[in-house]
Amino acid sequence: MSAHLRNDDAAADVERNDEAAADVDVAKRVEAMLRHEGLNLKGSSDTQAWASPSEFWQDASYRKTWYTKAIAYWENNEEVPTTVDGVLGGFASLDAPDVRASRRFLGEARKAAGQSGAFAAADVAAGIGRVTKHVLLPFGAASVDVLEPARTLREAACAFVDAQDTVEGVEVGGSAAKCRFLAAPMQDWAPPSQKYDVIWAQWCVGHLTDSHFLRFLRRCRTALKPGGIVVIKDNCGESSSTDDCFEVDDADRSICRGRAYLEALLALSGAELLCTALQPVAGEDAFPADIYPVRSYALRWVDDGVT
């Protein structure tokens, strides 16, 4: 092995150690907040258990492959066909109630932020562009940056967004010309400043480590126009003295944070919570009782000179 390669390996090890330290630091801040509320800190996967988030983020067996295994999972056509059913994990039936709830929440959040009229949006970890096509474009987006790191999904997105259809009583499709389809992993995304009115991140922040989640939110903050909002919609387990604080998916390398864990990270970002909503658990928009609760958050930052 050449000295150059050894130096590259050493630099990579230093970077990994620095990132692990950053995740542990954030996790310990979260733990202090949860401990104050008397909440359980333990978490688990199907194969392992951890005493706390900080212990999990020190687990090298997960850290080394956290992002590489995730992208491999989402680029596997057998696991994730480039269809609505594929990106929803075999739950295509969730699309209709999810779309109805998301359309309502988008309207409520934009109204709370004082927005009206056409808007510029980013759809983060967008898959084939389901939210772009079914929610953002038909409800006022003049342009959407469709961000998706998985090559197979990204390559299918333009045709999917452009295909005409009627979804929940609204004509959709034929609008791919309003979109840019970008290979942009959340952990590396560096958007330009003051570009978007709405940044939508659904079922994806569980793929970010704790420190990368905060960094992602900081970058979103700078990318928002005045009055702009970030919407986080994600699985959100219960938080109590007995419920697991978090659950890790070994297959796609993601973490489902309990509500208190997730909201602690949002608080650490300095964001103001404009509104929140739980996906209905009864009625026509209800998700099945045997899946995680899903909660939406609309965030904004008051301009205080911090960047």
Secondary structure, 3 states (H helix, E strand, C coil): CCHHHHHHHHHHHHHHHHHHHHHHHHHHHHHHHHHHCCCCCCEECCCCEECCHHHHHCCHHHHCCHHHHHHHHHCCCCCCCCCHHHHCCCCHHHHHHHHHHHHHHHHHHHHHCCCCCCEEEEEECCCCCHHHHHHHCCCCEEEEEEECCCHHHHHHHHHHHHCCEEECCEEECCCHHHEEEECCCCCCCCCCCCCEEEEEEECCHHHCCHHHHHHHHHHHHHHEEEEEEEEEEEECECCCCCCCCEEEECCCCEEEEEHHHHHHHHHHCCCEEEEEEECCCCCCCCCCCCCCCEEEEEEECCCCCCC
